[in-house]
Amino acid sequence: MTVRRFCVEGIVQGVGFRPFVYRTASTLGLDGWVANVNGHVEGEVAGPPHAIDEFAVRLRADAPALARVRRVRLTGEAAQPAYGPGFQVRHSAPAGADTAPREIPPDAAICGACLAELRDPRDRRHRYPFINCTDCGPRATIIEDLPYDRIRTTMRRFPLCARCAAEYADPADRRFHAEPVACPVCGPRVAWEDLRGEEALRAAVETVAAGGIVALKGIGGYQLVCDAGDPAAVSELRRRKRRPTKPFAVMVRDLPAAARLARVGSGEEQALASLERPVVLLARRRPSGADPLAQEIHPGLTSVGLFLPTTGLHHLLLDDLARPLVVTSGNLADEPIAVDDADARRALATVADGFLTHDRPVRSRYDDSVVQFTGRTRITVRRARGLAPAALPLATGAPVAGVGAQLKHTFTLAADGRAHLGPHLGDLGDATAHDAFLASYAHLKRLTGIEPMALAHDLHPGYLSTRWAKAQSLRLVPVQHHHAHVAACAAEHGVHGPFLGVAYDGLGLGDDGTLWGGEILVADLSGYRRVGRFATAPLPGGDAAVRHPSRTALGQLYGAETLGTPHPYPWLTRPFTDRLDPAEVAGVRAMVARDVNCPRASSAGRLFDTVAALLGLCDRAGYEGEAAVLLEAAAGTERAAPLQQRVVRERGLWVYDSTTTLADLLRRRLDGEPVPRLAAAFHLTLGIVTAELVGRAVAEGAPRTVCLGGGCFVNRRLLTEVKRRLRAQGLRVLVGGQVPVGDGGVSFGQAAVAGARLAGKG
């Protein structure tokens, strides 16, 4: 008989791994034990050598669906076993000074077996909202500490009843060592004021059916729910939530329901039905009759965000109401989602008509993840519930942290070849969001065991994340915003050598003290060199221009960088300026002429804003990026000839002269060309310009691997056009998949840059 110790690292706690080990060892006739130790699984097996070898192979090959096995280690022969025949699951070992990587399982949506029980009148968990098993249910949102056991989760306050305890102890049961296991007798209960259980659920259903708004305590925090087909309810939710135009996500019962509302491809279908259950951005179908969705859900857009139920509670609501539901973050505009019951009642008292809550605490806030597809390319827009905080590969040894940007804030903890990209926390613009960041950062740092020796931060001194980093007694690694964008893409794809980065976004502080946003960089993970950019234009009012595309357009018209040519369009601007407030036009013109609060920016995102305003699509934005979203929607599937464009050499850089493009846009609009065709022409033009800027850089010796980054590449049409034209030049083109392409991925790029600089390599 051979006796071997084993250690399995990865996402192996909270995913049914110990029961899986038990069954595997028992099937192979091996004796021994298994236990959770810190953040991994350890054990011992005794038996024939060939059976132990097969055991090691199966640990990786046959692991449970929720597991992510990073490494299986078998040590040399151990002493004779100090246990009898058979295999056992031991109590977890207490946390110690172990240095093995710790990984945290994300939450998983309700599985098919649990859903069948939920709907089975003969099952003892029939209509029990908190049904779960080893294959599904809450994980990251309830974990208080590791090793992962019930006593270190928010389920510790719910002692198991005899029947649940029997399932928990039965190796043949799929709830064997399922830590969140519960039932109506011993588990959490829903509540609506003084009502409990079915009566509480009925009150919530009646409120939604009557056109009301319900604050629902979900798996990762509070959500606001209303009837997606009721225009009055959706409009009222917008008014109360102070969210005038930003699209709402819609939860539907199943895949056929999604397919009736939108065009669902194979990749999108897989994403919708996955255990991650993200919101998937989809193209709307034209309804054959009455539209089951209120137009107020996605005003002015031809796409909609759909997702399937994540919990038993969501399924019950959809089953009972038999209609799509708006399910959106339980917060006021730009604030973090509420997780604490008392805080939620204070924050949402003026929004919700009632609260469907429960008595299981939410330990960590996780909003819904958002993804979309461009062809077969999957883009992560928001990495949160179901995806975070699962580790991603990152070639860094020293422990570092990237503290992120200001908008769409995330942070990243990285060490030992892996990175934990924390959950989306919203815009880091006030004390509430900052407190949420600090709490989430401290908790994930403790769970992962990563104690950073350096903090990577943005160059912008006004970002709260930058100010916080500078207040810590740690080594600081300043990382330019757009370098972080393209480094995030490169690091995700394992590019360690030089590459060409294309970073298109709204704004980021450049190393020259000006605002960047349309950048071509020759880079590696440790540094970069700027080789191309968009022409600059003033932003009248500074940050205020971001929410006022008409002001951005006026800045372009009155003060854009001309690059050796006179402004080509004074006589073309009248149709645009004549519809604006004359006082505003005169004020902005004076600000630009006197250079008063008009920082200049080479921003692709602000150019999108300008074109949207010039075409009459968006003068004031209700949310960051709205003008660009409306411009993409206006383009639809339209085909058009490109607008004029010019790339010139200026002070050692290739520069896109946007005035030529805007003049042609205005001229063609005056000639009667329709707005959709001009919107399409602008997207095509940016693809041509990008290909030219990149082509000029490659001709001068730049690498032939191109990494795309920045929020502009959430635009499907732009991404498709850029990829097509760059690949036509024989270039390798990469874009983020697991890491958000926008500012939500900046922290990952910062961590990658910090790791490379600390290691002294590119």
N, C-alpha and C positions, 0 to 999 in steps of 0.2 A: 504493500500500500504506500502511495505517495501522498504527502501532505504539502499543500501550497497555500500561501497567503495571496490574496488578490486585492487590487484597488481599482475602482472605476471612477474616472473623472468626467465631468460634463454636466449636462442637465439630467441628473440621476436621482434627485430627491423630489418627491411630490408628483412623480409620474408613474407610480406603480413598479418601480425598478426592483425593490426588495422582493415583492411577491413574484415578479418575473424570475429573479435569481433563484428563489425557492423552488419554483416549478421546474426550471431548467435543471438544477442540480438533482432534484428528485427523479426527474425523467431519466437522467444519466446514471442513477444509482450512486450518487456521491453523498457522503456525509459532510457535515460542517455547519457553518453559520454565516449570516450576513447582517450588517448593521449600517445605519447612517452614522457617519463620523464627520463632524464639521460640515463641509459642503459637498462631500463625496460619499461613495459607498465602499465599505471594506468588508472583508470576510475571509473565510478559510474553507478549503475543500480537501477532502481526503478520499482517495480511491485509485483506480488504475490510471497510469499515466495517459493512455490514449483518451480516456473519458475526460480527464482534466483538460487536455488539449482541446477537445471538442467543446467543452464548457467555455473556454476562453473565446473560441471562435463565435459561439452563439451569443455571448454577452454583447458583442458588437452587431452581429448580423441580424439577430432576432429581437432587438431591444423594443420596448413599448413605443407606440406611436408618438407619444409626447417627449420621449427621451432624446437627448443629443449626446451620444457617447464621443468624447474627445480622445480618451486614452484608456486602455486596459493594461494594467501592470500585474504580472505574476512574479512574485519573488521566488527565491530558491526554496528548497525543501525545508519545511518547518519541523519542529519537534513532533513527537507522536501526539495525536489529538487528546485534549483533556475533556472530551465529551463523548457521549455514547453514539450509537448508530442513529442515522436520520439527519435531517437538515432542519435548521430552525432560524427564525427571524428574531434577532436579539434586540433589546432596547438600545436606543441610540447612545453612542458614547458622548460624554460631556464635551463641550467645546474646549479646545486647548490651544496650544501655540502652533498648531499644524499650519504648514505653509502651502499645502496643495490648493489649487484654484477652487473657488467656490462659485457655483453658478445657480441662478435663481430661476425656477420655472415660471413662465408667464401663465396667466389665466387661460383656460381652455373652454370653449363654448360647449354647451350640453351635447353629449354624444347621442347616437341613434338609439342605443339600448335604454338610456335613461329617458329619452323622449318617448319611447314606446311605453315605458312604465308610467310616465306622467299622464298619458292619455288612456291608460288601461283601468277601467273601473274596478277590476278585481285585484289590482295591485295595492299594497298598503301605502305606497307613495303616490297614489293617484292624486293628481292636481297639487302635489307638494312643490312649492316654488323653488326650494333649495336642494332639489334632488341632484346628486352627483355620484361619481365613482372614481376609480383610479385613472380612468381615461378622460375625465372632464371635470370642470368646476373651478372654483377660485384657487389661486396659488399665490402669485406675487402680491395680490391685494390683501391677503390675510396673514402673510408670514411676518412674525415679529422677530424671530431669530432662527438661527440654524444650530444643530441639525433640525431638519424638517420633521417635526412631530406635532401632534395635536396640541400639546401643552405649550408649544411655542408659536401658536397661531391665535387668531381672534376667535377660534372655535373652542378654546379651552374652557370657556364659561358654559359650555353645553355638554354635560356628562352623557355618555352613551346609555341608551336604554338597553335592556337585555337582548332584544332582537338585533339591534345595530351592533352591539358588542359581539354577538355571535358571528355576524357577517364579517366584522373587522378581523376576527381571529380565525376565520375559515379559509385555508389556502385555496379551496376550490371556488370561492366566491370572488366576483370581480370587485368587491369592496374590501377585499383583504388588505388591511393596512391603508385604506383610503382615509387620510386624516380628516377631511371635511365631512365625512359621512354623517348623515342625520336623517331624521324622519319626523312626521308630525308630532310624535310623542316627545322626542328629546331635543329637537333642533330649533333653529330660529323660526320666528313667526312674523308674518306681515301684519302691519297695523295701519289703521286710518282713524285718527282721533281715538275714540274709545273702542272701536271695533277691531276684531282680530280675525285672522284666517280668511275663510271664504266670504264673510261679511265685509271685511276690509277690501278684499279684491272686488267685490260687487260694487262697493261705493265708488271705487276708482273707475271701473268700467262705466258706470252710470254717469259719472262726471264727464268723461271723455265723450261719451255718446251724446251728451247734451251740449257739446260745444265748449266744454271747459278745458282747463290746463292742469295737468297733474305733475307734481314733483315726485319722481320715482327714485328710490334709493337703489341704484344698480350695483353691479359687481365692483366697479372702480370709483364710484361716486354718484352723486345725484344727476338725474337726467330730467328734462322737461318733455312731456308727452302731450300730444293733442291729435285730433283727427286730421290726417293728411288730405282728406277730401273736402274739408270745411274751410272755405276762404275766410270766413269771419274769424274762426278760431286761429288760423295761421296768422292772420293780420294782427289779431290781438296779442298773440305770442310775440310777434315782432315789436309791437309797441311797448309791451311790458319789459321785454328783455333788452330793449334799446339796441336792436339789431335790424336796421331798416331794410337791408337788401342782401346781406350775405346768405347764400343758400343754406337750407336745412337738409339734414339727412333724413331719409325715410326708411323705416323698418317694415319689411314685408314678411309674410308667413313662410314662404318657401321659394324654391327656384322657379317653379311655374309662375308664381305671382310676380317675381322679378322680371321674367321674360315677357310678361304682358305689358310691362311699363317701359322697358328699355331693351336695347339690343345687347345681348349677352353672348360674348364669344367664349371659346373653351377655356382660355386662361382666366377670364373674369368669372366664369362659372365655378372653376376650382377655387378661386379666391373667396367667392361668396360662401361656398359650402365648407371651407376649411375651418378647423378648430380655432384659428385666429379670429375669424369673423370680422374682417375689417369692413369699413364703408368702402364700396367700390364705385368710382365715378364712371357713369355709363351714359351713352347717347340715348336720349328719349325716343320712344316710338311715337308716331302720330296716333292718337287714340281714334278708333273707328267710330265711337259714339261720344258720349259724355266723358270728359277727362276725369279719371278717378283721383287725380292729384290736383290740388288747388294751384293755380298759376303763381300764387304768392310764395310757394316753396322755393322756386328758383327763378326769380324775375329776370326776364331778358335772356335766359340761357336755354340751350337746347340739350343740356346734360343734367343728370340728377345723380345724387349719391344714394345708393341703396345698400342695405345690409340685412342679414337674416338674424333672427333672435339669438341672443347669446346665452340666456338663462331660461330656466323653467318659468320664471315670473314673466319674462317677455312673451314666451309662447302662450301662456294662459291669457294674457291681455289680448294678443292677436287672435287666438281661438275664439274668445268670447265676443270681441268687437267685430271680427270678420271684415276688417278694412285695413289699409295701410295706415301707419302712424308716423307722425313726425316724432323722432326721438333725438333730442339735441342736448348739448352739455348743460348741466344744471348750474348756470352762472349768469351774471350780467355780462355785458359785452366786454371782452378782453380780460376778464378776471379768471383765475383758476376755478375748476369745477369744485363745488362744495362736497366735502366728505363727512364732516362732523355734523351730527343731527341738529344740534343747537345752532351752529353756524348756518346750516342750510335754511332753517326756519327764519333766521334773521335776514339772510341775503335774498331769499326767494319769496318772502312773505307777500310782496307786492306783485309777484309774477304768477304764482300757482294758486289755483282755486282749492287745492287740497294736497295732502302729502301721503303717499303710499310708501311707508317706511318699514323697517324691520329692526330687530335687536342684535344683528351680527355687525360689529364694528368694521369699518373699512380702514385698514392700517395704512395703505398707500394709495394715493390718487392716481388713477389711470383713465384718461379719456379714451375715446374710440380711435383706433387706427384708421388711416385713409390711404388707399392705393388707387392707381389707375393703370391702364394699359395703352401703349402706343404700338399697335401691331402686336407682336409677341413680347415686347419689352415691358416689363413690370416696373413701375415707378412708385416708390413710397413717398407719399405726400406728408403723412404724419405717422410717426412710429410710437405707438402707445400700447393700449390693451391688446393682449394676444401676441404681440411681437416683442415689446420691451418687458423686462430687461435682459432678454436672452443674449448671451455673449456672441460677438462677431469676431472673426479672426482679425488680428492687427499685429503687425510685426513690431512689437515693442517689448523690451525686457524690463526696464526700470518702471516703477509705478508712477503714472502721471494722470492728470485730469485735465480735460478741456472744459472750460466753464461756459462756453457758448456765446451766442450773440444776444441781441435785445429782443427781436421779434421771433416768434415760434420757438421759444427757448427750450433747449435741452442741455444736458451736461453729459460728459463721458468719463468713465473711470476705466483705466487700461493698465494691464500688467501681464507679464508672462505669456505674451502672444495672443491675448484676447482683450476685447473691449466691451464694456457694458454701457450701451447708449441708453441713458435714462429716459423716462417717459416725457412726452410733450407736456409742457407746463404753461403754454400760452405766451403772451407778450410780457416781458419782464419790465413793466413800466411803473409799478407801484409797490407799496409795502406788502400788500397781500400776496402778490406774485413772488416777490423776493423772499418772503417767509416760506412760501411753498417750496421754492428752490432750495433753501437752506435745510428744511426738514427732509425733503426727498434725498438730497445729496448726503446728509449725515446718515440716513437710514441705509441707503444702498452701499455706502462706504463700509458700514459695519457688517452688512450681510456678506459682501464680497470679500471682505478682509483686505481690500486694497487701500493702503495708506499712501497717498501720493507724495512724492518727493519734489514735484514741480507742478505748477499750475500754468496751463496755456490759456491765454486770453486774447481778446480782440484789441486792435490798436486804438479803438475809439475810447477816449477817456471818460465819456459821459455814460457809457453802458454800465448798468448796475452790476453786471457780472464782472466787468473789468475793475470797477471800484472795489468790489468785494475781494477779488483776487489780490489786488495790491495791498489790502489791509491784512493779509495773512502772512505769517512768518515762514514762507516757503519760497523756493526758487521760482522766478517768473520767466515764462517763455512767451513773449509777445508774438502774435501770429497775424499777419495781414488777412483781412476778411476774405478776399477772393482767392488768395493762396489756400486758405482753409477749405473753401468750396471745392477746388479742383483736387486738392490733396485728399479730401474725403473720398472722391471718386476713385482716385488712383489707389489709395490704400485698400478700399473695398475689393478692388480687382487684383490686388497683389502686385501692383506696378511699383517697383522700388527704384528703378533707374530714372533717367530724364524722360519727360513727357511734355506735350504741348497742352496747356490748359486754356479752355474757353469758359470764362465766367461772366454770365449775364444775370444781373439782378437789379434790385432797386438802388440801394446805396450801401457803400462801405468805405471806411476811411482808408485812403491810400498811404503809402509810405512817404509821399511828398506833402502830406497834410491836406490834400484836396479829396473830394468825394469821387470814388470810382464806381463802376457798375457795368461797363462794357469792355471787358479786358481780355487780351491775348497774352498769355504768360508762357515762357519756357521755364520749366520747373522740375524739381524733384521734391522729395518729401522734406528736405531740410531748407530749401530756399527757392528763389524764383528770380526771373528777369522779365520785365515788362517789354513786350515787343510790338504790341498793337493796342489800340483803344478806339472808342467812339469819340467823336468831337464833343467838346464840352458846351454846356449851356447853363445859364443861371437858374437857380431855384428861388423864385421870389417868395420871401417869407421863410426860407429854410425848410425845416421839417413840415411846416404847414402846407407846403406845396404838394406833399405826398397825398393828402386827402383832397386836393383841389387841382385835378388835371388841367382845368382851364388856365390856372395860373402858371403851371408848368409849360403849357403851350405858349402862353404869352412870353414867358422867359425865352423859349426857343425862337419865337418870331422876332423879338426885339434885341436879343443879346447872344445868339448862338455864335460859336467860334466859326469864323468864315474861311479860314485857311487860305488866305490870299485872294479871295474873290469877294465882291460886294454882296450884301444881303440880296438874294435874288427875288424876294417875294413881297416887298411892301404893298404893291397894288393887289396882291392875291389875298390879303388877309381880311378884307372888308366883310365878306359873308360870315366869317367867324366872329370878328370883334363886334360887329353890329348887333349880334344877339346877346352880348354880355352887357353887364352894367357899365355904362360909360365911366363912372367914377372908379370902378375897379380897374378898368383898362388903363385909365390915365394914371392911377396910383402905381400899378405894376410897371408901367412904362417909365415913370419917374424913378422908381426903385432901381430898375435895371440901369438906367442912364447914370445914376449917381452911385451905383454899386452899394446900395444900402440893404443889408441882410439878404444878399443874393449869392450864396455860395455856389460855385460852379461844380458841375458833376458831369462825368462821362458815362452816363447811365443808360443801359438798354431798357431797363424797366420804366424810367421816366420818358423815354422815347415812345414806348407803347402808350403811356398816359397821354402824351402830346397828340399822337395820331387819333386816339379815341376821342379826345376833346375836339380836334379839328373836324372830325367826321360827325360830331353831334351825338356821340354815343354816351359820353360821361363827362360832365363838368365837375361834379362833386362825387367823390368816392365814399361809399358807406363802409368799406373795409379795404385794407391794404391789398392792392392788386386787382381791385374790381374793374378798373378801366381796361386792363389787359385781358381779363376774362371776357368782358363784353366785346372787345375787339375780335377775339378768337371766335366767339359765338357768332358775330356778324359775318365773319368770313365763311362759316359753314363749310360746304363742299364746293364753293365757288371757284372757278378757274379764272385767271387773269394774267395779263402781261405784267412784267415787273416794272417797278418805278425806276426812274433814273437813279444812279448811285455813282459815287466817286470815292476812291481810296487814294490818299496822297501820303507822301513822305514828309514828316514834320518832326524836326529835332530828334532824329534817330528812330522814330516810331512810325509804324504804318497806322494811319488814322482814317476812320470812316467819316466822310463829310456828309452829315445828315441833312444839311440845308438843301443840297441838291435833290434829295429824296422828298423832303417836305414841300419844296417848290413844285415838283412834278405832281405830288398828291393834290395840292391846292388847285393847280391848273386843270387837272383832269376832273376834279370835282366841279369846278366852274363850267367845264364843258358838258356836264350832265352825267358823268359816269356814276353808276349807283354805288352806294356805300358798301354793300357786301363785296363787290368786285374790288374796290379800293382796299378794303380790309384784307382781302386775300392777296392783293398785289403787295401790300406791305410785308406780310409774312414771307412771301416768295423773295422779296428784295433782301430781307435780313438773312435768308439762307444763302443767297448769292454773295452778299457782303462778307458773311462769315467764311465762306469757302475762299474768297479772295484774300482776306486777312490771313487765314491759316496757310493758304498756298504761298503767299509772299514769305511768311516765316519759314516754311519748309524749304523753300528755294534758297534761303539763306543758311540752311543747315539745322533747322529745328527738328526735333524728333518726330517720327511718323505715327506715334501713338497719341491720340487726342482724348483728353478727359474733359467732359462737359460738367459744369456745375452752376448753381444759382437758380433762384426761383423762376426765372423766365423759362426754364426748360420743363416746367410743369405744363407749359403750353404744347399740346400735342402736335399742332400744325408746325410750329417752329421746330420742335425736336425732330419731327419726321423730315422736314426739308433740310435741316442742317446735317443730319446723319446721312441722308441720301447723297448730298453733294460732296461731303467729305469722303465717303466711301468710294464715290466715283473717282476720286483722286488716288485711290489705293491706300487710304489711311485706315488705321485701326481706330475705331471710335467707341468710347466707353461712356456710360452714364450710370449713376447710382441706381441700385435696385433695392437693397435692404436698407441702405442709409438714405435718409431724405435728401432730395436734390436741392432743396431750398435751405433756409437758415436753420431748420431743424437738424441738418447734418453738419453744421459748422463745428460743433464741439468735437465730433468724431475726427474731422480734419485737423483741428487744433491738437488733439491727442496724438495723431499720427505724426504731425510736424514736431511736437515736443519729443516724442520717442526717438525720432530720427536725429534730432539735434543732440540729445543727450548721449546717443550712441555714436555721434560723430560721423554720421554717414548720410548719404543722399537717398 
